[in-house]
Amino acid sequence: MVVKLDVTSPQDAEAAVKAAVDRFSCIDVLVNNAGNFYAGFFEEIRPDDFRAQIETQSVRSGERHSLRAFLSSALAFDEVGGAAQ
């Protein structure tokens, strides 16, 4: 299964979780492993690229959106009695 996911987008994170749940019924594990890297001297990196790098690898946005979407799905699954006890 392949799903487009920009980890800085809450909508993409929700859509990816929905696609996985639609296909597999639930998600057992979330691996939050995203990053990007702009090589070069600091003074050569454009401010927008630097900001994107920090935001992608930051809990403030990159990992948070995926985690929130995953937790919402997991809690909803548990409420209907689907989670293992």
N, CA, C and O atoms as a Tinker XYZ file with bonds, in Angstrom:
   340  protein
     1  N      0.842000   -1.168000    0.000000    73     2
     2  CA     0.000000    0.000000    0.000000    64     1     3
     3  C      0.891000    1.236000    0.000000    63     2     4     5
     4  O      1.837000    1.333000    0.782000    81     3
     5  N      0.586000    2.162000   -0.869000    73     3     6
     6  CA     1.337000    3.406000   -0.960000    64     5     7
     7  C      0.364000    4.557000   -0.760000    63     6     8     9
     8  O     -0.691000    4.609000   -1.393000    81     7
     9  N      0.728000    5.485000    0.130000    73     7    10
    10  CA    -0.112000    6.638000    0.415000    64     9    11
    11  C      0.771000    7.879000    0.450000    63    10    12    13
    12  O      1.829000    7.872000    1.079000    81    11
    13  N      0.344000    8.939000   -0.218000    73    11    14
    14  CA     1.062000   10.208000   -0.161000    64    13    15
    15  C      0.897000   10.780000    1.246000    63    14    16    17
    16  O     -0.213000   10.844000    1.773000    81    15
    17  N      1.999000   11.189000    1.840000    73    15    18
    18  CA     1.923000   11.754000    3.185000    64    17    19
    19  C      2.998000   12.813000    3.366000    63    18    20    21
    20  O      4.189000   12.506000    3.432000    81    19
    21  N      2.563000   14.050000    3.446000    73    19    22
    22  CA     3.440000   15.152000    3.841000    64    21    23
    23  C      3.257000   15.267000    5.350000    63    22    24    25
    24  O      2.199000   15.695000    5.810000    81    23
    25  N      4.268000   14.894000    6.125000    73    23    26
    26  CA     4.109000   14.837000    7.583000    64    25    27
    27  C      3.854000   16.195000    8.220000    63    26    28    29
    28  O      3.478000   16.264000    9.390000    81    27
    29  N      4.049000   17.267000    7.478000    73    27    30
    30  CA     3.742000   18.585000    8.026000    64    29    31
    31  C      2.283000   18.962000    7.792000    63    30    32    33
    32  O      1.858000   20.054000    8.171000    81    31
    33  N      1.514000   18.071000    7.171000    73    31    34
    34  CA     0.111000   18.347000    6.861000    64    33    35
    35  C     -0.820000   17.478000    7.706000    63    34    36    37
    36  O     -0.808000   16.255000    7.564000    81    35
    37  N     -1.618000   18.078000    8.576000    73    35    38
    38  CA    -2.573000   17.284000    9.360000    64    37    39
    39  C     -3.566000   16.538000    8.467000    63    38    40    41
    40  O     -3.962000   15.417000    8.787000    81    39
    41  N     -3.966000   17.144000    7.362000    73    39    42
    42  CA    -4.909000   16.489000    6.451000    64    41    43
    43  C     -4.302000   15.245000    5.818000    63    42    44    45
    44  O     -4.976000   14.223000    5.690000    81    43
    45  N     -3.037000   15.322000    5.422000    73    43    46
    46  CA    -2.364000   14.152000    4.851000    64    45    47
    47  C     -2.242000   13.039000    5.893000    63    46    48    49
    48  O     -2.434000   11.867000    5.571000    81    47
    49  N     -1.926000   13.395000    7.127000    73    47    50
    50  CA    -1.793000   12.393000    8.186000    64    49    51
    51  C     -3.128000   11.697000    8.419000    63    50    52    53
    52  O     -3.175000   10.472000    8.535000    81    51
    53  N     -4.202000   12.457000    8.490000    73    51    54
    54  CA    -5.524000   11.863000    8.695000    64    53    55
    55  C     -5.914000   10.973000    7.517000    63    54    56    57
    56  O     -6.472000    9.894000    7.714000    81    55
    57  N     -5.627000   11.417000    6.304000    73    55    58
    58  CA    -5.957000   10.623000    5.119000    64    57    59
    59  C     -5.149000    9.321000    5.076000    63    58    60    61
    60  O     -5.670000    8.278000    4.681000    81    59
    61  N     -3.884000    9.385000    5.482000    73    59    62
    62  CA    -3.050000    8.178000    5.487000    64    61    63
    63  C     -3.557000    7.172000    6.514000    63    62    64    65
    64  O     -3.623000    5.976000    6.233000    81    63
    65  N     -3.914000    7.651000    7.700000    73    63    66
    66  CA    -4.455000    6.755000    8.727000    64    65    67
    67  C     -5.779000    6.159000    8.254000    63    66    68    69
    68  O     -6.015000    4.963000    8.430000    81    67
    69  N     -6.634000    6.970000    7.662000    73    67    70
    70  CA    -7.918000    6.469000    7.166000    64    69    71
    71  C     -7.699000    5.402000    6.102000    63    70    72    73
    72  O     -8.377000    4.375000    6.106000    81    71
    73  N     -6.763000    5.634000    5.195000    73    71    74
    74  CA    -6.475000    4.657000    4.142000    64    73    75
    75  C     -5.993000    3.331000    4.742000    63    74    76    77
    76  O     -6.398000    2.258000    4.297000    81    75
    77  N     -5.132000    3.417000    5.748000    73    75    78
    78  CA    -4.628000    2.202000    6.387000    64    77    79
    79  C     -5.736000    1.456000    7.124000    63    78    80    81
    80  O     -5.818000    0.230000    7.050000    81    79
    81  N     -6.589000    2.193000    7.835000    73    79    82
    82  CA    -7.689000    1.568000    8.568000    64    81    83
    83  C     -8.699000    0.959000    7.594000    63    82    84    85
    84  O     -9.218000   -0.131000    7.832000    81    83
    85  N     -8.975000    1.668000    6.497000    73    83    86
    86  CA    -9.883000    1.121000    5.490000    64    85    87
    87  C     -9.348000   -0.181000    4.911000    63    86    88    89
    88  O    -10.117000   -1.097000    4.623000    81    87
    89  N     -8.051000   -0.265000    4.744000    73    87    90
    90  CA    -7.431000   -1.459000    4.141000    64    89    91
    91  C     -7.232000   -2.586000    5.150000    63    90    92    93
    92  O     -7.470000   -3.749000    4.826000    81    91
    93  N     -6.793000   -2.257000    6.383000    73    91    94
    94  CA    -6.391000   -3.289000    7.340000    64    93    95
    95  C     -7.277000   -3.372000    8.586000    63    94    96    97
    96  O     -7.030000   -4.212000    9.452000    81    95
    97  N     -8.273000   -2.544000    8.694000    73    95    98
    98  CA    -9.216000   -2.492000    9.822000    64    97    99
    99  C     -8.670000   -1.763000   11.049000    63    98   100   101
   100  O     -9.443000   -1.152000   11.787000    81    99
   101  N     -7.387000   -1.812000   11.280000    73    99   102
   102  CA    -6.800000   -1.101000   12.410000    64   101   103
   103  C     -5.309000   -0.912000   12.157000    63   102   104   105
   104  O     -4.741000   -1.476000   11.222000    81   103
   105  N     -4.702000   -0.113000   13.003000    73   103   106
   106  CA    -3.250000    0.083000   12.958000    64   105   107
   107  C     -2.705000   -0.355000   14.311000    63   106   108   109
   108  O     -3.125000    0.160000   15.348000    81   107
   109  N     -1.788000   -1.286000   14.304000    73   107   110
   110  CA    -1.218000   -1.791000   15.548000    64   109   111
   111  C      0.013000   -1.011000   15.994000    63   110   112   113
   112  O      0.267000   -0.881000   17.191000    81   111
   113  N      0.774000   -0.494000   15.041000    73   111   114
   114  CA     2.033000    0.164000   15.359000    64   113   115
   115  C      2.206000    1.383000   14.459000    63   114   116   117
   116  O      1.895000    1.336000   13.269000    81   115
   117  N      2.699000    2.458000   15.029000    73   115   118
   118  CA     3.048000    3.650000   14.253000    64   117   119
   119  C      4.551000    3.854000   14.365000    63   118   120   121
   120  O      5.091000    3.933000   15.468000    81   119
   121  N      5.218000    3.938000   13.235000    73   119   122
   122  CA     6.640000    4.275000   13.211000    64   121   123
   123  C      6.744000    5.676000   12.636000    63   122   124   125
   124  O      6.522000    5.888000   11.444000    81   123
   125  N      7.078000    6.615000   13.478000    73   123   126
   126  CA     7.196000    8.018000   13.080000    64   125   127
   127  C      8.642000    8.273000   12.680000    63   126   128   129
   128  O      9.469000    8.632000   13.519000    81   127
   129  N      8.943000    8.091000   11.416000    73   127   130
   130  CA    10.321000    8.208000   10.963000    64   129   131
   131  C     10.350000    9.006000    9.665000    63   130   132   133
   132  O     10.353000    8.435000    8.574000    81   131
   133  N     10.372000   10.307000    9.791000    73   131   134
   134  CA    10.416000   11.156000    8.608000    64   133   135
   135  C     11.494000   12.199000    8.789000    63   134   136   137
   136  O     11.794000   12.613000    9.909000    81   135
   137  N     12.058000   12.611000    7.707000    73   135   138
   138  CA    13.059000   13.651000    7.792000    64   137   139
   139  C     13.483000   14.086000    6.403000    63   138   140   141
   140  O     13.206000   13.414000    5.410000    81   139
   141  N     14.141000   15.190000    6.355000    73   139   142
   142  CA    14.748000   15.658000    5.121000    64   141   143
   143  C     16.035000   16.370000    5.495000    63   142   144   145
   144  O     16.244000   16.741000    6.650000    81   143
   145  N     16.875000   16.552000    4.524000    73   143   146
   146  CA    18.173000   17.137000    4.813000    64   145   147
   147  C     18.610000   17.963000    3.618000    63   146   148   149
   148  O     18.607000   17.484000    2.484000    81   147
   149  N     18.978000   19.183000    3.873000    73   147   150
   150  CA    19.518000   20.051000    2.849000    64   149   151
   151  C     21.012000   20.187000    3.107000    63   150   152   153
   152  O     21.430000   20.791000    4.095000    81   151
   153  N     21.805000   19.625000    2.215000    73   151   154
   154  CA    23.251000   19.644000    2.389000    64   153   155
   155  C     23.819000   20.984000    1.918000    63   154   156   157
   156  O     23.286000   21.627000    1.014000    81   155
   157  N     24.870000   21.365000    2.536000    73   155   158
   158  CA    25.549000   22.593000    2.136000    64   157   159
   159  C     25.918000   23.416000    3.347000    63   158   160   161
   160  O     25.597000   23.072000    4.484000    81   159
   161  N     26.588000   24.490000    3.077000    73   159   162
   162  CA    26.957000   25.400000    4.149000    64   161   163
   163  C     25.709000   26.125000    4.643000    63   162   164   165
   164  O     24.810000   26.430000    3.859000    81   163
   165  N     25.660000   26.395000    5.919000    73   163   166
   166  CA    24.489000   27.024000    6.521000    64   165   167
   167  C     24.070000   28.294000    5.777000    63   166   168   169
   168  O     22.885000   28.514000    5.527000    81   167
   169  N     25.031000   29.106000    5.436000    73   167   170
   170  CA    24.699000   30.376000    4.789000    64   169   171
   171  C     24.158000   30.194000    3.366000    63   170   172   173
   172  O     23.614000   31.134000    2.787000    81   171
   173  N     24.305000   28.996000    2.804000    73   171   174
   174  CA    23.802000   28.721000    1.460000    64   173   175
   175  C     22.381000   28.148000    1.458000    63   174   176   177
   176  O     21.726000   28.104000    0.417000    81   175
   177  N     21.917000   27.717000    2.616000    73   175   178
   178  CA    20.587000   27.109000    2.697000    64   177   179
   179  C     19.538000   28.211000    2.766000    63   178   180   181
   180  O     19.615000   29.112000    3.601000    81   179
   181  N     18.561000   28.123000    1.876000    73   179   182
   182  CA    17.492000   29.128000    1.862000    64   181   183
   183  C     16.684000   29.036000    3.158000    63   182   184   185
   184  O     16.500000   27.938000    3.683000    81   183
   185  N     16.201000   30.157000    3.681000    73   183   186
   186  CA    15.411000   30.140000    4.922000    64   185   187
   187  C     14.201000   29.205000    4.857000    63   186   188   189
   188  O     13.899000   28.531000    5.842000    81   187
   189  N     13.506000   29.151000    3.726000    73   187   190
   190  CA    12.351000   28.256000    3.608000    64   189   191
   191  C     12.749000   26.788000    3.694000    63   190   192   193
   192  O     12.034000   25.980000    4.288000    81   191
   193  N     13.891000   26.443000    3.101000    73   191   194
   194  CA    14.366000   25.065000    3.182000    64   193   195
   195  C     14.781000   24.713000    4.613000    63   194   196   197
   196  O     14.509000   23.610000    5.087000    81   195
   197  N     15.429000   25.634000    5.285000    73   195   198
   198  CA    15.828000   25.400000    6.673000    64   197   199
   199  C     14.590000   25.214000    7.550000    63   198   200   201
   200  O     14.549000   24.302000    8.375000    81   199
   201  N     13.592000   26.063000    7.379000    73   199   202
   202  CA    12.351000   25.973000    8.149000    64   201   203
   203  C     11.656000   24.623000    7.878000    63   202   204   205
   204  O     11.174000   23.976000    8.808000    81   203
   205  N     11.609000   24.211000    6.627000    73   203   206
   206  CA    10.980000   22.936000    6.279000    64   205   207
   207  C     11.714000   21.764000    6.934000    63   206   208   209
   208  O     11.087000   20.815000    7.405000    81   207
   209  N     13.027000   21.839000    6.958000    73   207   210
   210  CA    13.811000   20.774000    7.591000    64   209   211
   211  C     13.500000   20.685000    9.076000    63   210   212   213
   212  O     13.293000   19.590000    9.600000    81   211
   213  N     13.466000   21.816000    9.758000    73   211   214
   214  CA    13.187000   21.832000   11.193000    64   213   215
   215  C     11.761000   21.356000   11.466000    63   214   216   217
   216  O     11.541000   20.563000   12.381000    81   215
   217  N     10.800000   21.830000   10.689000    73   215   218
   218  CA     9.409000   21.458000   10.917000    64   217   219
   219  C      9.153000   19.984000   10.640000    63   218   220   221
   220  O      8.366000   19.356000   11.348000    81   219
   221  N      9.786000   19.427000    9.645000    73   219   222
   222  CA     9.601000   18.017000    9.324000    64   221   223
   223  C     10.128000   17.131000   10.446000    63   222   224   225
   224  O      9.523000   16.111000   10.778000    81   223
   225  N     11.233000   17.518000   11.016000    73   223   226
   226  CA    11.882000   16.686000   12.019000    64   225   227
   227  C     11.527000   17.088000   13.434000    63   226   228   229
   228  O     12.164000   16.636000   14.385000    81   227
   229  N     10.539000   17.913000   13.585000    73   227   230
   230  CA    10.173000   18.426000   14.890000    64   229   231
   231  C      8.873000   17.802000   15.377000    63   230   232   233
   232  O      7.952000   17.580000   14.590000    81   231
   233  N      8.801000   17.525000   16.654000    73   231   234
   234  CA     7.571000   17.010000   17.249000    64   233   235
   235  C      6.457000   18.033000   17.106000    63   234   236   237
   236  O      5.279000   17.675000   17.125000    81   235
   237  N      6.816000   19.295000   16.965000    73   235   238
   238  CA     5.800000   20.334000   16.846000    64   237   239
   239  C      4.921000   20.144000   15.625000    63   238   240   241
   240  O      3.754000   20.531000   15.660000    81   239
   241  N      5.420000   19.575000   14.564000    73   239   242
   242  CA     4.563000   19.416000   13.397000    64   241   243
   243  C      4.709000   18.043000   12.768000    63   242   244   245
   244  O      3.740000   17.286000   12.722000    81   243
   245  N      5.885000   17.705000   12.286000    73   243   246
   246  CA     6.059000   16.469000   11.539000    64   245   247
   247  C      5.522000   15.232000   12.223000    63   246   248   249
   248  O      4.673000   14.537000   11.666000    81   247
   249  N      5.994000   14.951000   13.402000    73   247   250
   250  CA     5.568000   13.738000   14.104000    64   249   251
   251  C      4.216000   13.909000   14.778000    63   250   252   253
   252  O      3.471000   12.939000   14.921000    81   251
   253  N      3.894000   15.103000   15.185000    73   251   254
   254  CA     2.657000   15.346000   15.930000    64   253   255
   255  C      1.429000   15.024000   15.099000    63   254   256   257
   256  O      0.492000   14.408000   15.609000    81   255
   257  N      1.406000   15.419000   13.841000    73   255   258
   258  CA     0.220000   15.189000   13.013000    64   257   259
   259  C     -0.051000   13.695000   12.831000    63   258   260   261
   260  O     -1.195000   13.250000   12.936000    81   259
   261  N      0.985000   12.937000   12.563000    73   259   262
   262  CA     0.814000   11.486000   12.398000    64   261   263
   263  C      0.378000   10.841000   13.702000    63   262   264   265
   264  O     -0.494000    9.972000   13.712000    81   263
   265  N      0.985000   11.267000   14.796000    73   263   266
   266  CA     0.644000   10.688000   16.095000    64   265   267
   267  C     -0.801000   11.003000   16.476000    63   266   268   269
   268  O     -1.516000   10.126000   16.963000    81   267
   269  N     -1.234000   12.236000   16.261000    73   267   270
   270  CA    -2.622000   12.607000   16.592000    64   269   271
   271  C     -3.619000   11.798000   15.776000    63   270   272   273
   272  O     -4.611000   11.308000   16.315000    81   271
   273  N     -3.362000   11.655000   14.480000    73   271   274
   274  CA    -4.267000   10.885000   13.620000    64   273   275
   275  C     -4.294000    9.425000   14.053000    63   274   276   277
   276  O     -5.358000    8.806000   14.096000    81   275
   277  N     -3.127000    8.877000   14.372000    73   275   278
   278  CA    -3.037000    7.486000   14.827000    64   277   279
   279  C     -3.789000    7.289000   16.144000    63   278   280   281
   280  O     -4.550000    6.333000   16.292000    81   279
   281  N     -3.576000    8.193000   17.094000    73   279   282
   282  CA    -4.240000    8.052000   18.397000    64   281   283
   283  C     -5.755000    8.166000   18.268000    63   282   284   285
   284  O     -6.487000    7.421000   18.919000    81   283
   285  N     -6.229000    9.084000   17.443000    73   283   286
   286  CA    -7.669000    9.201000   17.228000    64   285   287
   287  C     -8.242000    7.902000   16.699000    63   286   288   289
   288  O     -9.305000    7.458000   17.135000    81   287
   289  N     -7.541000    7.298000   15.765000    73   287   290
   290  CA    -7.991000    6.035000   15.191000    64   289   291
   291  C     -7.943000    4.910000   16.228000    63   290   292   293
   292  O     -8.876000    4.112000   16.321000    81   291
   293  N     -6.872000    4.847000   16.997000    73   291   294
   294  CA    -6.717000    3.787000   17.999000    64   293   295
   295  C     -7.770000    3.902000   19.094000    63   294   296   297
   296  O     -8.337000    2.897000   19.523000    81   295
   297  N     -8.028000    5.115000   19.539000    73   295   298
   298  CA    -9.042000    5.304000   20.584000    64   297   299
   299  C    -10.429000    4.964000   20.074000    63   298   300   301
   300  O    -11.224000    4.373000   20.805000    81   299
   301  N    -10.737000    5.323000   18.835000    73   299   302
   302  CA   -12.040000    4.990000   18.260000    64   301   303
   303  C    -12.181000    3.483000   18.112000    63   302   304   305
   304  O    -13.258000    2.937000   18.348000    81   303
   305  N    -11.103000    2.803000   17.725000    73   303   306
   306  CA   -11.119000    1.347000   17.569000    64   305   307
   307  C    -11.359000    0.682000   18.908000    63   306   308   309
   308  O    -12.109000   -0.290000   18.993000    81   307
   309  N    -10.730000    1.196000   19.958000    73   307   310
   310  CA   -10.902000    0.642000   21.299000    64   309   311
   311  C    -12.331000    0.841000   21.809000    63   310   312   313
   312  O    -12.875000   -0.030000   22.488000    81   311
   313  N    -12.942000    1.987000   21.481000    73   311   314
   314  CA   -14.298000    2.274000   21.944000    64   313   315
   315  C    -15.325000    1.307000   21.383000    63   314   316   317
   316  O    -16.351000    1.065000   22.019000    81   315
   317  N    -15.072000    0.752000   20.212000    73   315   318
   318  CA   -16.022000   -0.200000   19.630000    64   317   319
   319  C    -15.677000   -1.636000   20.019000    63   318   320   321
   320  O    -16.256000   -2.587000   19.494000    81   319
   321  N    -14.735000   -1.779000   20.937000    73   319   322
   322  CA   -14.390000   -3.111000   21.447000    64   321   323
   323  C    -13.453000   -3.902000   20.555000    63   322   324   325
   324  O    -13.389000   -5.128000   20.651000    81   323
   325  N    -12.731000   -3.217000   19.697000    73   323   326
   326  CA   -11.864000   -3.930000   18.774000    64   325   327
   327  C    -10.465000   -4.179000   19.283000    63   326   328   329
   328  O     -9.784000   -5.078000   18.790000    81   327
   329  N    -10.024000   -3.420000   20.243000    73   327   330
   330  CA    -8.652000   -3.557000   20.710000    64   329   331
   331  C     -8.490000   -4.754000   21.620000    63   330   332   333
   332  O     -9.409000   -5.148000   22.338000    81   331
   333  N     -7.290000   -5.327000   21.573000    73   331   334
   334  CA    -6.997000   -6.469000   22.456000    64   333   335
   335  C     -6.989000   -6.010000   23.909000    63   334   336   337
   336  O     -6.504000   -4.923000   24.223000    81   335
   337  N     -7.515000   -6.826000   24.771000    73   335   338
   338  CA    -7.565000   -6.504000   26.194000    64   337   339
   339  C     -6.366000   -7.041000   26.919000    63   338   340
   340  O     -6.245000   -6.861000   28.130000    81   339
